[in-house]
Amino acid sequence: MPVLSREQIDAFWRDGFLMVEGAVTPGQLTALKADIAAWVEESRAHKAPFGPPTIDGRPRFDMGAEHSAEKPALRRINNPSDISAAYRAVMLDARTVDMVADLVGPDVKFHHCKINLKLPGAKTEVAYHQDFAYTPHTNDDVVTALLFLDDIDENNGCLTVVPGSHKGPMLSLFDGERFTGAVAAEEETRALAASVPCVGKAGSVCLMHTKLLHGSAANGADTSRGLYICVYTAADAVPIARNPMPSLNEGRIVRGKEARFARLNAGLVELPKQPKSASFFTVLGQDSKQAAE
């Protein structure tokens, strides 16, 4: 049975995003938050990105340059489903997966996941971009499920999106030959003027089309802002660039069955430059914490 109503499905395709409350059970949310708390506590002992490493050898945990033992700034956990039973269970079988199937299914494939965390006092920002530019596929039936790990409002660095921008052009993330990971300054100015905040209670999810223009400001509050971000695709959407965050579960069918054919959209696709650091925040000019001080 569908999880989303016809009205919700129509709203997603009209606006490029959809907010849904109660995307995970209270028990699932409690388990996810417990792991976060443990990882934040562990980060206090580190002065540089640390492991266990991802399957391409990069540190799994990344902190902003402002990080300290007294005031941690853990900002990224790469593919937590590879190391956490709680995150793997939600990635595979939470209501969010059924919602994605309602949008692009019935055959759904997992691509990658991550946690973007903004602790109080952290300086992490996300410049405006479209996810498809980082993870291009043969078609754009690709949905990012951003699960709220905390209550999120306009003060603690909420996601902001430009409704309907998924229907517009793909914007370059290059400045000349340099990959910046963000749209040009004039495009960001226009995006900020047209953007709306995505706010809600912990356990809510924002389902976002891969071509929706979005970003977020730094956390200006004394409360944490965590997102568990899982990217899913229609089974017949095939990557045409290397996964920026390869996972043990990459390509796993989470609903339905695998595809025999790849479905192709016509047109040119600009290929990204994949980050070699612990997270893409360094591409945006936000350095990681370094051991030498």
Order of alpha helices (4+ residues) and beta strands (2+ residues): alpha-beta-alpha-beta-beta-alpha-alpha-beta-beta-beta-beta-beta-beta-alpha-beta-beta-beta-beta-beta
